[in-house]
Amino acid sequence: MKVLVVANDAQKEELVQSINEGLDIEWVTSPEGYRSKANFDACIDLLFENKEERVSLLRQTQSPLIIVSSVVNPLSEIQEDIIRINGWNTFLKRPVIEAAAGNESAKEKTERIFSVFGKRTEWVPDIAGLVTARIVASVINEAYFALEQEVSSKEEIDTAMKMGTNYPYGPFEWSRNIGLKNIYLLLSRLGKEQKRYEPAALLTKEAFA
């Protein structure tokens, strides 16, 4: 099975931690790489931007299966025959890949591809944030509210959360790994649906600093 993967170095390192035999992988780091590639069985775009020209480049691979990392935008805002996953930094280390599909017939092939990467595919509703990213973004937001109220320092909150909840990262450490602007964009989207998700003022300020 021949697969094209668009990823940065950190994403590649996370994804290949438990890779098995059975995939012929070609890695590219730029959308321009699509132009000279063709006849792949699948294309995984972990650097996906929800733009018409980006989707057009993906189509040029002639891949029957296209998988994109899109945490904020559901498939109704991309294209329904594409598979959507949570490919945020740190999440690819997990043994589970969260995915949403509008095309039921593509699920089996998606599961087969990620199994070669040593991952199990968990199908979740096609909503903004999927499942885990919603939770993590909320935890980070609450940590910023606590910081605004001078409850403690970033370092102390990170330490308390890791020791108290056994999280792999503290909320501020997590936000740096994911990218605080990504957290802000998700919270802003969710905040339009439910007020409790509205991003903290300090989080907003730092996201655009």
N, C-alpha and C positions, 0 to 999 in steps of 0.2 A: 504494500500500500504506500503510495507516494503522497506526502503531505508537505505543503508549504506553510511555514510558521513565521509570522511577522511579530518580532518581539525585541525588546531591549535585552541587554546582558543580564540584568537582575531577573527578569521574567524567565529567560532561558535557563538560568541556573536553578530557579525554583521548579520549573516544569520537568527537567531531566533528572531530578534527584532519584527517582525510582523507575526509570525507563527500562522497558523490556525489549526483547528482539521483535522484529516484525514491522517496523516502520522505516521507510526511506524518507528522511526529513531534510528539507532544504530550508535554511534559516535566512531571513532577510530582515533588515532593520529600518528600511525606508519604503514608503508606498511606491516609489519609483521602481522598486524591484519587481512589482507585478508585471510591468510592461514586457519584460523578456521571459516571463515564465508562462508555461501552459501545460495542460493535460495532467493536472494533479487530481488525485482522488478526493482530496479535501484541502481547504485553506483555513487556517486558524489565524485570525488577526487580533493580537493582544494589544495593539496600539490603535485600535479602531477609533475613528472620529465619525460622528453621524453626519456625513455630508454626501451629497449626491455623487460627487466625483470620486469619493472614496469607494462607495459601493460599485460604481462603474469599473474601477480598477480591479476590485475583487472579482467581478464577473469576467474580466479578461483572462483570469487563470483557467477558465473553462471547468472549474471544479464543480462537481455535482452537489457537493456539500460545503457550505460556507459557515464558519463559526466565528463569532466576533465577541470581544469583551465589551459589553455595554451595560454598565451598572445603572446608569440614570435613565436612559431611554429604552422603553419597551419596544417590542417588535412592531407594534402598530405605527411607530414613528420611524422605523427603518424599512424592513421588508419582511413579510410574513414567512417566506420560505427559508430565512436565515435562522441559524441557531444562535442563541444569546447566552453568554456565560458571565460570571464574575471573575475577571482576570486581574483585579487590583493587586498590586504588590503585597506580598505576604500570604495572600489567599491561595495562590497556586502551590504553596507548600503543603496544603492540607490534603488528606487522602480522598477528599470529596470535591468534585466540581459541581457547583450549582449552575443549573442550566434551565432555560425556558425555550419552548418550541411551539411554533405555529403549525409546523409540518410534522405530523405524527410519524410519517414514514421515514423520517431522517433520524429518529431517536436511536434505533438499534445501531446504526452505523456510527453515530456520535459516541455511544457507549463503548463500542468496540475500539474506536480510536483512543479514547482516554484510558481504557483499560491497559493499553500498551504503555502508556505513560505511568502506569501503576495507580490510576485514579478510578474511583467509582463515581458515576454520574447520578446526581440527585435532581430529579425534575421538580421544579417549583413554579408557582404562578408567575405569569409574565407581567410583573409590576415593577415600578421604579424601586431600585435598591434590592430587588430579589428578596432574600431573607436575611442572611448574615450581615450583609453590608448595612442594612437598616439598623440592626442591633448595634454594630460597632460604631456607626456614625452617631447614634444616640448617646452611647457611652462617652464618646469624645466630646460631644456637645455639652453633656452634663459636667464633664471635667472642666470645660471652659467656664461654665456658669459658676462652679466652685472657685475657680481661680479669680474670677471677677469679684467674688464676695470675700476674697482673701482668706479662704478657708485654709489653704496651704500652698506650697510651691509646686511647680510642675514636677520637679524631681520627686518630691515626697508623695504626690498623688500617684505618679507612675509606680513607685515602689509599693505603696499601699494596695493598689489594684492588682499588681502581679502577685504579691504575697497573699492577699485576702481572697482573690478569686481564681488564682492559678491561670490567669490570662498569659498568653505568650509575650505580650507587650503591654506596657502601660498606655493609657489613652493618648498622651502627647507623643510618646515614641511611635505609636501606631499611626498617628496622624502625619508624622514626618515621613514614615515609610510609604504610606499610601499617597501622600500629597494633600496638604490641607485644602487646596482649592477643590480637589475632587470631593472631599467631605462637604465642603460648603455647597457645591453644586447639587449634591444629593439632598442635603438638608433643605435647601431652598425649594427644591422640587417637591419634597414631601411636606414642607411647611405650607404649601398652597392647598394641600388636602387636609392636613391636620395641624393645628396651631402648635401643638407640643413639639413639633420637629423644627420650628423656626430656629435658625442658627443664632448662637450667642453673639453679642456685639463684638466681643474680643476675638472670637473665632473669625468673624467676618473681616475684622481689621487686619489680623495676621495673614489671612488667606490672600489678601491683596497688597500686602506690605512690599 
